[in-house]
């Protein structure tokens, strides 16, 4: 009997789990059995691995091969185990030394001719391997730039199985090592100076950027709602290294990374069409759910243009993520969690006919109410800033003040964000929007005279507890933009005014 051991990683959403792969070659007819809850793709690996080994000029064992995947009670998905399977079987057959096989994590899908193909989720897999104490990994050469983002573990890349086998036999230069990391070119974003007029909406956008708050823009067509929303990412600071790894890991699982410069350093922007499905928004799929748009926009912006045209179930599906910063999806093979801490920007017309001026509206009152009622009370309770935009009255800015450029607004936003970060750093929060309600009312409670307006709103029923929490978060952001240590009554009143705006 011959026995060998190798390692790979099972991925459940963003969570990786080490999988021990054991191969036993014993008496019996020439066949291969995989045990340990493999899915269909992994079961088909028997034929892929057999052909890849044979086409790499290696002898396939003529005895019975039993491969066990542990933990046996955890379902294994995907084709990323192929490389580890081939190596552990040849190690069990004494065709290659077993020492490196036993101490190296191997990830990759095999083609029939022995080429190693890329798989999704290499980055989160290697992060899990590093947490488990593994010091070395072999991945597809096409994923080497992505794998090199994980520090503390030596990564090697291979184009074909033959190269890996040569490396296992002692040829140290058979595999590729990571080259210098290429920095992705910064995308040229539109400037805020392009937006004519709308000082109130511009101020709301600045507040939203400074505190990470959700924003609703309501107004007739052509008033600049979409223009403002698409300029929000240009106001946000670059992602920190840890945030970049979070965002890049999500895109890795989704299979959306650029091979030459995989690290995402700028806040992502996601703007789905109103006909999109719930699965496309929050994630879905058969077996284990894949990340949706809101997870791919983690640490960035989700923009819902024509928000009242979205089906109510699409909007309601966002409520938990807006509150908690993550989405949990249950499917046949288990529950997965994806991060989804995004800023939501909604833009909508006030009614279906949407004339340039309200006096020209032909919609009956019931139609207007029904149209805007698609934004339900619980959903709107999570939107911090609501702005009514007015039609433009002049296109020329010669006689008036020149619209402020993005760089000037961005400087104020970054300064306010830094004040918030320093205040919350001990608690693990980065923006005012992340601070939980109990902390606002306890450790960072404001004097009663400052919150008197909120108390009055709570007593009258005009404000919910969640609404009061969100008003306090906006008040802290207004204080940061003003450069003061704590909000005063004027900041609370301004925050409440943002929330009390009525769209209809």
Phi, psi and omega in degrees: 000137178238134185227139177217162185227142175217175182227144170217190184226133172264137184247124177240094187069242178260357185262121177264147179224130181296136179239122175274129181246118179247138177238131179237130177246115184226188182290150179136176180291159183286097176207166183234132181236131176248125178239156181114035177059055174282149174274184184298317181298323180285325176297323179290349179298336179305314181286321179297313183294318180302311182294320181296319179294315181296320180281357172261016178063037176244151178277131176274132180304138182264007175261181178285134180247124176244123179247126180247133178251121183239143005293134186291335185276355181261128180291136180254133184236149169093180185252008183288356180270354188305311184299315179296322179297313181299316183291320182289327178292316178292329176291320178294329179277003181064024177278335176224153177299148186265349187296309180293325178299321185286339187246011184234135172278132182237130183225131177158150176262141181260135168277165183296333180269006176099356176293149180255120182261153179289154175229163179283150171082024180299318182299304179297331176297315181288330174297321177293320179296321178296318178298330180278357177092008179287141184251353185212145179214147174244128183227168174302143181300328180292342180255011186294321179296320178295315182296328182291348177291340181271114179274159178086007178215134180279124181246139178233148182243148180222141176270335184210159181299324181305318181295320180295319180294321176297320179295319178296332181271005172111359179276094191295330183268015182286335182252159182271147175249156182296140174269188178299139180288127177274135178268127181295141178296135181288126181290137179285115182261149180295152185267146179293339180293345179288341183276121181270130177069210178055053181298323181294316180292323177297320178294319178297321178296321178295317178296317179299317180294321183290328185248355182076031186269154174281149190222137174242128176245122181238132179176168180297165177299145174082012180268355176106016182297310181293321179301316180296314183300319182286350177263356179297315180303330181289345178270343186278147178288158176299156179289144171290171182299316180295319178295321178299318179295320178301309183294318180296323179296320178297314180293331176295314178298325180280351180074035186244011184281147173279130184295329184278324181221078188286333186291124179266118185247352179248149181301128180288161182228127182232123183228087182283157173285156185290350177270004182298157181268166176299318181298322179293329180283304189258345182115157180174192182129175181270145179081263174249136185290142174267158181292143177263188184298322183291333176281324176292341176263015178307133183066017179226218189234134169250122183246117177255096177281145186054054188302325181286353174272346177289140176298144183305324182293332176293315181292316182294334180293346181272349191300313182297316180295323178299328183273319191255344179079014175207163179233136178246125186237124179258126176227186187305318187266006176140182181254130177240153179242135175234140176292145180206054178267092185237164170261127180262128174241123179251138174229132182208154170280156181285345182200168183296321184284331172046064177284163179300326179233144185299328182295344181264005182294135179251008183279133172297156181305320181296324179294317178298316181294317181295322180296310184282343179291349175298336172271095188292164179301310179299326178292312181292337178297339181265359179262118190282322188239129180231126187231134175261121181261144184254155177298150177289145178248347179200142178266339183278137176244015183296317184275345182254182178293144179289135179303139183289140182279161181302319186299326180287316178294319181300322179299319178292320180297313182296322178296318178293321178296323180292321176299317179294318181298316179296326181289320188259000190302325181292339182261355178087011178258152181245335180229163179295329181294340182273348186289126179289153183305313181305325179291326179294328184266348183245277185300325184244037182293142178263155179303153183299325180293335178283324184261016184301320180296321178294319178299319180295319179294323178292319181294323183278350182084004179284347185222135175271170177299318177296319179297321178295319177301316183290327174298320178295320179298317178295322178298319177297322178294318178297323177293321178296318178295329178278350179077027179250161187288321185220152178292150172247186183298327179294321178295318178296319179296319178295321178295319179293326178294319176302322184280331184278354181300135179255134184278337184252000000 
